[in-house]
Amino acid sequence: MTSLWFERAWIENHWEKDVRVRLVDGRIASIETGVAAEREDDRHRVGLPGLCNVHSHGFQRGMAGLSERRSRPDDNFWSWREIMYRFLDRLTPEDVAAITAQAYAEMLETGFTRVGEFHYLHHDPAGAAYADRAEMAGAIAQATAATGIGLTLLPVFYAHGNFGAAAPSPGQRRFLNDVDGFAALLDASRPKLSGDANIGVAPHSLRAVTPDELAALLALSPTGPVHIHAAEQVKEVADCVAWSGARPVEWLLDNANVDERWCLIHSTHLDANEVQRLAASGAVAGLCPITEGNLGDGIFPAVDYLAAGGRFGIGTDSNILVDAAQELRALEYSQRLAQRARALLADEAAPFVGANLFARAVQGGAQALGVSAGLAVGHAADIVSLDLDHPAFAGTDDATLLDRWIFAARAGAIDSVWRAGVKRVANGRHVDADVIAAAYRTCVARLLA
């Protein structure tokens, strides 16, 4: 048994003082409040629940910074995608494991304790299935084991290049499956998981899956998370309307029985009716503000969506920059830029933006990844401690503490991170950061030589 003691801890969306958390077999066995520290306690200042990263493509960490050169007058998401396809052409399972481990170590260092890996790189460079169909899923599991992060594996079904079952492009050859092949991939992926890892299903997008295929995928996975890209780009919306007469999120809400187990990634371009209907569905919007800004996707209508009772989680998507607090900051700042106002993602009941964003991201992220949210008895011991000696916290009180972390701190605000009761980050660094980074550097240097 491990015993942690915090001066204050975030329990059920508010601060409790003098908190002892006892951990047994990776889970929280008990929580006491208003108690003095004991000799055997591991003492810290601030305890928070770890965040769930609802959307990651781990291998893309290796191409971070490689797509920032202007190559044509109309550079956009679609031209970035071609660069990404060229980067992944040569990746081996060993490369994916090394790159993804670096991304996962950085996630832990910034307060993410579980990741939803939207995993679509399935086949060899020629586009043929490996002898072990889940060899690439095994590389993801290897990165998970190396770093200790929690995993929700989201194998991606990808069959077509655009709406209406259009032929895929050569750059998509490593992603492709038919329904039977995908069923075999799912079956082969499950034994790769260990600990409290779980699995969902991820139809890539309505561009890549037909209605019949979508129905078949849902039958393959009748429980657990369902993730799908939706309405990330204006072109995608226009193409969907041309194909079906409906917008992507509208089509899903009309035809796919979207409910609490769904996470619609990005959902950037919603009309007013879609905002209300998506919020009412109970699904989670998977928002990735740093990547959405990097790709020029647009701005999610968060103010209206939250006012309608919508749920959201945050993700790092392309992993161009891995930082949980910056994702939350970017979400609020995008709304300020769009509406030329301040403190928008807060309300009378929750007037402090940082605390409101954090509480909602904890709940929505856990829902999207199919796990329990927050610090509570029986939940996984996924805990983050903040270092109140960091200058950003000078003179802080309970009300402003999360605002200071999200809006005012740089590196070093996080002291320690426990994942399933094991301390994976100490003094702000992953305990195996040097080994993981060395393997990453060797891998990427070879790929880019």
Wavefront OBJ file of the C-alpha trace (Angstrom):
o trace
v 0.000 0.000 0.000
v 1.139 3.522 -0.837
v -0.074 6.563 1.058
v -0.074 10.076 -0.455
v -0.871 13.220 1.501
v -1.783 16.569 -0.071
v -2.291 20.007 1.438
v -5.253 20.270 -0.924
v -6.765 17.906 -3.488
v -9.440 18.285 -6.173
v -12.219 15.928 -5.086
v -15.625 15.993 -6.827
v -14.860 19.319 -8.489
v -13.841 21.238 -5.393
v -10.852 21.542 -3.106
v -10.504 19.501 0.062
v -7.779 20.268 2.596
v -5.282 17.911 4.276
v -6.093 14.857 2.177
v -4.653 11.357 2.513
v -5.121 9.011 -0.435
v -4.267 5.361 0.098
v -3.439 3.288 -2.976
v -3.700 -0.490 -3.281
v -3.046 -2.476 -6.465
v -3.116 0.622 -8.610
v -6.456 1.909 -7.338
v -7.609 4.362 -4.713
v -8.483 2.370 -1.615
v -9.492 5.267 0.622
v -9.602 9.060 0.800
v -9.477 10.923 4.118
v -9.865 14.681 4.404
v -8.936 17.029 7.210
v -6.195 14.727 8.526
v -2.616 15.381 9.516
v 0.230 13.847 7.540
v 1.727 10.637 8.886
v 5.360 9.608 8.873
v 4.994 7.137 5.998
v 3.040 9.500 3.745
v 4.535 10.747 0.473
v 3.768 14.458 0.971
v 2.827 16.923 -1.759
v 1.152 20.297 -2.022
v -1.649 19.892 -4.593
v -3.335 16.746 -5.909
v -5.385 16.647 -9.121
v -6.978 13.829 -11.102
v -5.052 12.993 -14.251
v -6.557 14.067 -17.558
v -7.593 11.801 -20.420
v -6.141 12.622 -23.828
v -9.082 11.710 -26.043
v -7.321 11.851 -29.427
v -3.738 11.032 -30.349
v -1.845 9.854 -33.413
v 1.336 8.918 -31.555
v 3.601 8.446 -34.586
v 2.964 12.025 -35.761
v 5.137 13.322 -32.908
v 8.078 12.372 -35.110
v 7.094 14.869 -37.813
v 6.438 17.797 -35.479
v 7.863 20.959 -37.021
v 8.368 19.424 -40.480
v 5.293 20.932 -42.108
v 5.704 24.629 -41.255
v 7.348 25.645 -44.546
v 5.077 27.386 -47.048
v 4.989 25.163 -50.105
v 2.141 26.651 -52.144
v -0.246 29.621 -51.961
v -3.150 27.497 -50.739
v -1.376 25.511 -48.014
v -4.025 23.934 -45.784
v -5.007 20.719 -44.019
v -5.063 18.776 -47.270
v -1.503 19.758 -48.245
v -0.362 18.967 -44.677
v -1.939 15.528 -45.065
v 0.279 14.780 -48.067
v 3.374 15.574 -45.974
v 2.089 13.247 -43.270
v 1.550 10.451 -45.787
v 5.161 10.810 -46.994
v 6.471 10.701 -43.425
v 4.695 7.476 -42.502
v 5.685 5.672 -45.699
v 8.790 4.105 -44.132
v 7.738 3.679 -40.514
v 8.312 0.221 -39.036
v 6.609 -1.104 -35.898
v 9.843 -0.398 -34.023
v 9.767 3.214 -35.228
v 6.148 3.615 -34.158
v 6.963 2.248 -30.697
v 9.915 4.628 -30.221
v 8.122 7.745 -31.481
v 4.912 7.003 -29.629
v 6.775 6.386 -26.377
v 8.263 9.886 -26.609
v 4.800 11.367 -27.119
v 3.392 9.376 -24.217
v 6.203 10.380 -21.851
v 5.512 14.031 -22.695
v 1.804 13.492 -22.090
v 2.478 12.155 -18.604
v 4.816 15.045 -17.842
v 2.039 17.522 -18.651
v -0.773 15.820 -16.718
v -2.317 13.310 -19.117
v -2.561 9.888 -17.496
v -4.540 8.015 -20.193
v -4.534 8.307 -23.960
v -7.045 7.404 -26.629
v -4.823 6.240 -29.480
v -6.696 6.724 -32.762
v -4.651 4.048 -34.462
v -4.864 3.788 -38.234
v -1.350 2.808 -39.360
v -2.001 -0.936 -39.626
v -0.072 -2.406 -42.560
v 3.430 -2.677 -43.957
v 4.867 -0.034 -46.325
v 3.469 -1.850 -49.362
v -0.009 -1.863 -47.830
v -0.079 -5.600 -47.023
v -1.225 -6.887 -43.656
v 1.544 -8.072 -41.342
v 1.544 -11.778 -40.489
v 0.301 -10.583 -37.123
v -2.474 -8.217 -38.172
v -2.092 -6.316 -34.903
v 1.679 -5.880 -35.068
v 1.328 -2.090 -35.159
v -1.163 -2.222 -32.285
v 1.514 -4.160 -30.454
v 3.899 -1.251 -31.043
v 1.379 1.056 -29.378
v 1.125 -1.367 -26.461
v 4.925 -1.421 -26.245
v 4.999 2.383 -25.964
v 2.352 2.168 -23.273
v 4.410 -0.341 -21.291
v 7.574 1.748 -21.668
v 5.927 4.887 -20.289
v 3.183 3.553 -18.012
v 0.411 5.692 -19.475
v -3.104 4.263 -19.504
v -4.380 3.200 -22.920
v -7.698 3.185 -24.700
v -6.843 1.631 -28.054
v -9.055 2.867 -30.886
v -8.341 0.785 -34.003
v -9.420 2.774 -37.036
v -11.494 1.451 -39.914
v -10.525 3.122 -43.183
v -11.740 1.843 -46.550
v -12.323 4.777 -48.935
v -10.807 8.048 -50.060
v -13.921 10.209 -49.886
v -17.687 10.180 -49.543
v -19.621 7.715 -51.666
v -16.984 4.947 -51.436
v -14.479 6.821 -53.586
v -11.251 4.959 -54.279
v -8.477 5.564 -51.724
v -5.248 7.299 -52.656
v -1.875 5.508 -52.716
v -0.873 7.389 -49.560
v -3.684 5.672 -47.669
v -2.626 2.110 -48.502
v -1.308 1.346 -45.002
v -4.667 2.172 -43.407
v -7.095 0.117 -45.475
v -9.309 -2.792 -44.418
v -12.580 -4.337 -45.406
v -14.998 -5.256 -42.629
v -13.778 -8.845 -42.317
v -10.155 -7.745 -42.195
v -10.991 -5.159 -39.573
v -12.816 -7.751 -37.470
v -9.655 -9.882 -37.576
v -7.601 -6.818 -36.602
v -9.830 -6.162 -33.590
v -9.567 -9.777 -32.467
v -5.782 -9.708 -32.831
v -5.477 -6.387 -30.982
v -7.255 -7.388 -27.783
v -4.506 -9.748 -26.529
v -1.969 -6.926 -26.892
v -3.651 -5.018 -24.059
v -2.702 -5.356 -20.423
v -3.580 -3.848 -17.063
v -6.630 -1.620 -17.275
v -6.229 -0.878 -20.985
v -9.467 -1.026 -22.940
v -10.484 -0.975 -26.584
v -13.044 0.812 -28.706
v -13.687 1.230 -32.392
v -12.989 4.194 -34.647
v -14.579 4.575 -38.052
v -12.140 7.144 -39.374
v -14.714 9.542 -40.839
v -17.717 9.555 -43.106
v -15.212 10.101 -45.925
v -13.641 6.717 -45.237
v -16.620 4.510 -44.342
v -19.956 3.808 -46.031
v -23.235 3.680 -44.079
v -23.352 -0.123 -44.342
v -19.772 -0.419 -43.146
v -20.478 1.914 -40.232
v -23.389 -0.270 -39.149
v -21.198 -3.368 -39.380
v -18.469 -1.739 -37.255
v -20.941 -0.832 -34.542
v -22.151 -4.445 -34.527
v -18.553 -5.605 -34.055
v -18.228 -3.380 -30.992
v -21.653 -3.088 -29.320
v -20.148 -1.630 -26.135
v -17.209 0.625 -25.447
v -16.033 3.882 -27.014
v -16.833 4.919 -30.595
v -14.669 7.710 -32.013
v -14.939 9.373 -35.418
v -13.532 12.469 -37.113
v -16.396 14.793 -38.022
v -16.668 18.234 -39.623
v -13.023 19.171 -39.188
v -12.811 20.987 -42.518
v -15.163 23.189 -44.553
v -14.434 21.062 -47.640
v -15.464 17.962 -45.709
v -18.799 19.563 -44.828
v -19.417 20.618 -48.433
v -18.501 17.178 -49.761
v -20.820 15.525 -47.243
v -23.720 17.772 -48.248
v -23.060 16.963 -51.912
v -23.071 13.231 -51.118
v -25.986 13.000 -48.688
v -27.793 16.316 -48.500
v -26.757 16.605 -44.841
v -23.790 17.966 -42.919
v -21.472 15.352 -41.294
v -22.610 15.782 -37.689
v -26.216 16.143 -38.820
v -25.910 12.868 -40.781
v -24.432 11.033 -37.801
v -27.128 12.293 -35.450
v -29.825 11.248 -37.920
v -28.420 7.852 -38.833
v -25.981 6.451 -36.278
v -27.703 6.485 -32.881
v -25.055 8.789 -31.436
v -25.097 8.606 -27.627
v -22.826 8.737 -24.562
v -20.281 6.250 -25.863
v -19.498 8.372 -28.916
v -16.742 10.950 -29.235
v -16.937 13.179 -32.305
v -13.428 14.441 -32.936
v -13.094 18.133 -33.823
v -16.727 18.854 -34.831
v -15.314 22.235 -35.762
v -17.915 23.323 -38.276
v -21.351 23.002 -36.695
v -24.447 25.010 -37.466
v -26.721 26.164 -34.655
v -28.984 23.136 -34.938
v -26.059 20.717 -34.781
v -24.705 22.484 -31.701
v -27.969 21.922 -29.845
v -28.451 18.359 -31.060
v -24.875 17.224 -30.378
v -25.065 18.667 -26.864
v -28.387 16.887 -26.255
v -27.057 13.535 -27.525
v -24.764 13.068 -24.515
v -21.787 12.441 -26.809
v -18.407 14.078 -26.214
v -16.816 16.576 -28.579
v -13.132 15.666 -28.826
v -11.375 19.031 -29.112
v -7.705 19.402 -30.051
v -7.165 23.182 -30.076
v -3.396 23.187 -30.652
v -3.592 20.887 -33.671
v -6.746 22.599 -34.936
v -4.878 25.891 -34.810
v -1.783 24.413 -36.420
v -3.792 22.948 -39.308
v -6.015 25.997 -39.753
v -9.146 23.943 -39.146
v -11.270 26.693 -37.627
v -12.768 27.429 -34.219
v -15.200 25.127 -32.448
v -18.349 26.971 -31.196
v -17.554 26.179 -27.570
v -19.497 29.014 -25.955
v -22.811 27.974 -27.480
v -22.051 24.278 -27.083
v -21.304 24.504 -23.356
v -24.320 26.766 -22.829
v -26.420 23.961 -24.343
v -24.963 21.451 -21.866
v -22.432 19.913 -24.233
v -19.603 17.691 -23.035
v -16.018 17.846 -24.258
v -12.629 16.245 -23.806
v -9.239 17.440 -25.007
v -6.719 15.667 -27.198
v -3.286 16.260 -28.669
v -4.088 14.830 -32.142
v -0.952 15.428 -34.268
v 1.213 15.905 -31.160
v 2.817 18.988 -32.710
v 3.110 20.191 -29.099
v 2.129 18.011 -26.150
v 0.786 19.985 -23.190
v -2.530 19.483 -21.380
v -2.704 22.981 -19.891
v -1.953 24.573 -23.254
v -4.803 22.650 -24.880
v -7.229 24.094 -22.325
v -5.700 27.562 -22.652
v -5.931 27.442 -26.444
v -9.588 26.442 -26.228
v -10.473 29.527 -24.178
v -8.238 31.848 -26.203
v -9.771 30.707 -29.500
v -13.181 31.784 -28.193
v -11.796 35.140 -27.066
v -10.285 35.790 -30.478
v -13.482 34.827 -32.278
v -15.802 36.849 -30.017
v -13.437 39.626 -28.893
v -14.375 39.089 -25.254
v -12.866 37.446 -22.175
v -13.620 34.705 -19.648
v -16.034 33.050 -22.047
v -15.908 29.400 -20.970
v -17.229 30.093 -17.496
v -20.615 30.966 -16.030
v -22.223 32.162 -12.808
v -22.081 28.698 -11.266
v -18.420 28.228 -12.252
v -16.954 31.719 -12.696
v -13.256 30.726 -12.841
v -12.349 29.644 -16.355
v -9.497 27.327 -15.434
v -11.465 25.360 -12.868
v -14.461 25.089 -15.207
v -12.376 23.894 -18.137
v -10.460 21.420 -16.013
v -13.541 19.926 -14.364
v -15.320 19.513 -17.693
v -12.252 18.018 -19.389
v -11.822 15.468 -16.581
v -15.432 14.327 -16.877
v -15.739 14.437 -20.645
v -12.365 12.849 -21.272
v -13.069 9.919 -18.989
v -16.461 9.368 -20.609
v -14.917 9.405 -24.078
v -12.322 6.771 -23.118
v -14.735 4.567 -21.201
v -13.224 4.958 -17.737
v -14.204 6.459 -14.381
v -13.498 10.143 -13.804
v -11.772 11.896 -10.929
v -10.296 10.969 -7.568
v -12.660 8.549 -5.849
v -12.465 5.233 -4.024
v -12.217 2.376 -6.487
v -10.960 4.510 -9.353
v -7.537 4.118 -10.926
v -4.884 5.971 -8.953
v -4.126 8.476 -11.717
v -2.958 11.563 -9.865
v -1.053 14.733 -10.722
v 0.657 16.981 -8.190
v 1.450 20.653 -8.760
v 4.522 22.342 -7.328
v 3.330 25.390 -5.404
v 6.904 26.664 -5.251
v 6.642 27.409 -8.976
v 6.597 31.212 -9.455
v 3.250 31.077 -11.252
v 1.578 30.059 -7.986
v 2.967 32.861 -5.829
v 0.203 34.135 -3.560
v -2.369 31.738 -5.010
v -5.590 30.757 -3.311
v -7.976 27.902 -4.050
v -10.106 29.951 -6.413
v -7.267 30.950 -8.745
v -4.944 27.946 -8.492
v -6.159 26.180 -11.642
v -6.316 29.472 -13.545
v -2.678 30.076 -12.672
v -1.644 26.621 -13.874
v -3.572 26.787 -17.144
v -3.010 30.444 -18.056
v 0.158 31.557 -16.290
v 2.571 28.660 -15.795
v 5.290 27.433 -18.085
v 7.227 24.180 -17.720
v 7.823 22.965 -14.196
v 4.391 23.477 -12.695
v 3.825 19.726 -12.427
v 5.854 17.973 -9.791
v 4.813 14.305 -9.870
v 2.415 12.046 -11.745
v 1.152 8.664 -10.590
v -0.427 6.334 -13.106
v -2.241 3.295 -11.647
v -0.454 4.041 -8.385
v 3.070 4.048 -9.840
v 5.027 7.302 -9.846
v 5.904 7.837 -13.497
v 6.926 11.511 -13.254
v 9.149 12.883 -10.485
v 10.477 16.434 -10.226
v 8.684 17.238 -13.460
v 10.315 14.565 -15.637
v 9.312 11.085 -16.646
v 11.407 8.651 -14.655
v 12.649 7.023 -17.897
v 12.786 10.221 -19.943
v 16.460 9.878 -20.908
v 16.143 6.322 -22.220
v 12.926 7.089 -24.100
v 14.349 10.277 -25.640
v 17.554 8.534 -26.732
v 15.579 5.897 -28.637
v 13.383 8.607 -30.155
v 16.345 10.695 -31.329
v 18.013 7.693 -32.946
v 14.803 6.712 -34.707
v 13.900 10.146 -36.070
v 17.461 10.970 -37.134
v 17.525 7.792 -39.222
v 14.102 8.477 -40.746
v 15.029 12.002 -41.754
v 18.569 11.265 -42.944
l 1 2 3 4 5 6 7 8 9 10 11 12 13 14 15 16 17 18 19 20 21 22 23 24 25 26 27 28 29 30 31 32 33 34 35 36 37 38 39 40 41 42 43 44 45 46 47 48 49 50 51 52 53 54 55 56 57 58 59 60 61 62 63 64 65 66 67 68 69 70 71 72 73 74 75 76 77 78 79 80 81 82 83 84 85 86 87 88 89 90 91 92 93 94 95 96 97 98 99 100 101 102 103 104 105 106 107 108 109 110 111 112 113 114 115 116 117 118 119 120 121 122 123 124 125 126 127 128 129 130 131 132 133 134 135 136 137 138 139 140 141 142 143 144 145 146 147 148 149 150 151 152 153 154 155 156 157 158 159 160 161 162 163 164 165 166 167 168 169 170 171 172 173 174 175 176 177 178 179 180 181 182 183 184 185 186 187 188 189 190 191 192 193 194 195 196 197 198 199 200 201 202 203 204 205 206 207 208 209 210 211 212 213 214 215 216 217 218 219 220 221 222 223 224 225 226 227 228 229 230 231 232 233 234 235 236 237 238 239 240 241 242 243 244 245 246 247 248 249 250 251 252 253 254 255 256 257 258 259 260 261 262 263 264 265 266 267 268 269 270 271 272 273 274 275 276 277 278 279 280 281 282 283 284 285 286 287 288 289 290 291 292 293 294 295 296 297 298 299 300 301 302 303 304 305 306 307 308 309 310 311 312 313 314 315 316 317 318 319 320 321 322 323 324 325 326 327 328 329 330 331 332 333 334 335 336 337 338 339 340 341 342 343 344 345 346 347 348 349 350 351 352 353 354 355 356 357 358 359 360 361 362 363 364 365 366 367 368 369 370 371 372 373 374 375 376 377 378 379 380 381 382 383 384 385 386 387 388 389 390 391 392 393 394 395 396 397 398 399 400 401 402 403 404 405 406 407 408 409 410 411 412 413 414 415 416 417 418 419 420 421 422 423 424 425 426 427 428 429 430 431 432 433 434 435 436 437 438 439 440 441 442 443 444 445 446 447 448 449
